[in-house]
Amino acid sequence: MTPTKPHTGLVELHLAVLLFGGTALFSKLIPLSALNITFLRCIIAAMVLAAIIKAAKRPLRLQRQQDYWAALALGTLVCLHWVTYFAAMQLSSVAIGMIAFFTYPVMTVLIEPLINKTQLKPVDVISAIAVLAGVIMLIPEANLNNDTTLGIIVVIISAALFTSRNLLHKRVFSQYSGPHAMFYQTLITLILLSPWQDVAAQHISQTTWGLILLLGIVFTALPHALFTTALRFLSAKTVGLVSCLQPFYGAVLALLILDEQLTTPTLIGGTIIVATALFETQQSHQKSRA
């Protein structure tokens, strides 16, 4: 292994996180429902991921029969996560939605002890309270008729689904590469959403198709491939900490492309949430090393 590999891995990781951060923009750019966007995204992503697996000369099939049941469960969680994620971004703003979504690292540290039957640490409870305070600062008013408030609630549900998917993946599917795991999850999402699709009856412009291709290839399949490659050369701690930059990248892209402005309460609340996510990620890796 050459000395430049870790540096290369870091560049690939930042690019992957930047692309993940840009995913939410398509909820505003593509004039379709969250169901339609997720369905079309998965068509493109599944084909590209299958091509990546074949190019690596690896079989598409899974190793054991029971893994297909695990893939079905994971795919169902990913399906619900993606639909609620895009719906939340359409209701609120990209920046607020992405900041609220990053409650998931704290959800993980609260739920994982219950699964592993270990004691919850007081510092994790403090982190949860800090994140709750940050989320409250994002909410413009305590009224479900307010789209931003409703969007924050939906994105927190999406974060809970994402947390569940990650914990289940770690227990039953971690033996598969990122592209391989995501191929099955996109394929299952595609199958689950197909009965509710009306895209064939809609007139979709060439511009919209271009955005769908961009979302499926550059902002879905590519970052998963880059992320997997980066994991080969970087520590889990580095990957976790850099991943916490995703809301920052997303907010910057939303500012540049959609001209979304951040209010002072959003900045303060976002800083609390992201800082807590960084802290919990750091704590988690220190605990793993110990």
N, C-alpha and C positions, 0 to 999 in steps of 0.2 A: 504494500500500500504506500502510495507516495505521500509526502508531507502536505501536499496541497489539498488532499481529499477532505479533511475537516473543514477547511475554508470553503471549498466547493459545496459541501453539504450545507453549510450555513447560508450561502447564497440561495441554494435551492429551497431551503426551509423558509426563508423570508419571502421568496417569490410565491411559494405555495400558500403561505398565510395571507399575503397580499391578495392573491386570487380568491381565496376563501372569503376574505373581507369584501371583495367586489361582488360576490354572488347576490347579495341582497339588493343591489341596484337594479337587477333585472325585474324585481317585483314592480318597480315603477316604470321601467323602460318598455316592458312587454305588455301590450294592452289585452291581456287575457286573464282569466281567473287563476287563483292559486292551484286549483286542481289541474287545469290545462297546462300551466307552466311546468308543474312537477312531472306530469305525464310525458310531455314532449322532451323535457330535459333528460328523462330516463331513457327514452328511445335512443337518443344520440349517445349518452354516456355509456349505456350498456354495450353498444356496438364498438365504441372506441376502447373500452376496458377489455372487451373480449379480444380485440386486435392486439392490445398490449400483452395480454397473457399468452396469446399464440406466438407473438414475436419473441417472447422470452422462452418459447418452446416448453411451456408448461401445460398440463391438461386442464380443461375447463371443469371437468367433473370433480366432485369432492371425494375425500379419502374414505369416509364412512357413511353408511346409510343414515345414521342418526344426525349427521351434520346437516342434512337437508331440512330436518325439522328445526334445527337451530337457525339455519339460514332463513326459513319462513318466519320465525319469530323476530329475528333481527330486521328482516325486510319490512315486516308490518310496522315495527317501531320507527324505522327510517321513513316509511311512507307517511305516517301520521306526523312525524317531526317536520318533514319538508313542507307538507301542505300547511300546517299551522305556522311555520316559519315565514313562508311567502305571504300568507294571509295577514299575519301580524305586521309585516313590513308595509303592506298595502294600506292597512288601517292607520298606522303611525308613521314615523319617519324612519329612514334607514339607520341613522345614527342612534336614535333612541331605542329602536328595536334591537340593534346589535349589542348595545350596552346592556340592556335588560337580559338579553340571551346569555350574557356571560355571568349570570347567576349560577350556571351549571357547575363550575368547579367547586363552589361551596355546597351545592346540592350533593355532589359526589362525596365530599368528606363527611357529610351528615348521614348519608344513606349507607355508605360502604361499611361502617362499623356494625350496622344492624345485620348486614349480610354475613360479615365475617365473625359476628358475635364477639366483637371487641368493645372496649369502653370508649365512649365518646369523650373527647378531651374538652375542657372548658374553653380553650383558645378557639376551638372550632365553633362553639356556641356563640362566642363573641364575634367571630367572623360572620356568622349567619345574621346576627343582629345588625352588624355594620352594613351588610348587603341589603337587608330589609330597609334600613334607613336610606341607602342610596336609591333603591327602587322608589320609595315614597317621594323622594325629591324629583324623580322623573315624571311622576303623575301630575298632570295639570289640574285636575279636579276629580273628586271622588264621585264620579258619575259615569255609568256605563253607556250613556248616550254620547259621551265624548269618545271619538274614534281613537285618539291617542291612548287614553286610559284603557279602552278595550283591547287595543293593540298590545299594550304592555302585558295585560293578563294573558292574552293568547300566546305571546312569545315566551312567557314564563312556563306555560304548559308545554310549549315546544322544547324548552330547555330541560324540563323534567323527562320528556320522552327521549331526548338526546342522552341524558344521564343514564337512563335505563338501558338504552342501546349500548352505551360504552361499557357499563358494568357487566351486561350479559355477554358482550363480545369478548371481554377479558376472560370470562369464565369458560366459555364454550367454543370460541372461534378464533382465538389468538394464534393458532398454528398456521393460519392462512395469511398471505400477503395482503397489503392494502387494496391493490387493484382486484385481486381475486375475491376478497370479501365484498367489495363495493359492487362488483359485477353482479353477484347474486342479489344483493340488496336493491340495486337499481332494477334488475329483472323482475323481482317480486313486487316492487312498487309499481312497475309498469303493468303487471298482471292485475294487481288489486285495483288500480285506478281505471283500467280500461272500460268497465261497464258504465262509468259515469262521464265518459268523454263525448263532447259534441263538437270537437274541433273540425271534424270533416265537414260539418254543415256551415262552418264559419269561413268567411273570406279572410285569409291570412296573407298580409302583404309580404313582398320580398324582403323588405326591411325587417319585419318581425321574424321571418324565417332565418334571416342572417343573425339576429340577436339570439334566437333559440340555439342555432348551431354554435355560436360563441359561448353561450352558457353551458351547453352540453360538453363541448370539447375543451375549451380553454379554461373555463371556470369550474368544471366538475371533474372530468377525467384527468386532465393535466395536473392539477394540484395534488390529487391523490397519488399519482405516480411520483411526483416530485417529493411529496411528504414521505413516501415509503423509502425512496432513495436516500433522503436526508437522514432517516433513522439508522441507516447502515453506518454512518460516519460520526454521528453526534450522540451525546448522552441524552437519556430521557429527560433529565433536568433542563437541558438547553432547549429541547423541543417543546417542553411544557411552558417554559417562560416566554419563548418567542411566540408561541401560539396565543398568549394573552395580549399580543399586540393587534390581534384581529379587529377588535372594535375601533382601535385608533386608525388602522388602515381603512376600514369601512367608512368611518366618519370623514376622513380626508377625501376619499373618493366621492362620497355623497356631496361634500362641499364643492369639489371641483366640477363634477359632472351634473349634479342635480341642483346645485346652489342651495343646499340645505344648511341653514344656520343653526347654531347651538345657543340656547339660552344659558344664562349663568347657573340656574338651578340644575340644568341638564349636565353642564360641565362639572359641577361639584358632585352631583350624584354619580355621574359616570366615573369620575376619578376615584370615588370611594369603592365602587363595584370592581373596577379593573385592578385597583391597588390590592383589594382583598383577594381577588383571583390570583394575582401574582404571589401574594404572601402564602396562600394555601397551596399553590403549586410548589413553591419553594419548600414548605413544610412537608408536603407529601413525599418529595424526593429525598429529603433528609431522613424521613421515617423509613423509606425503602432501603436506603443505604445502611441505616442502623440495624 
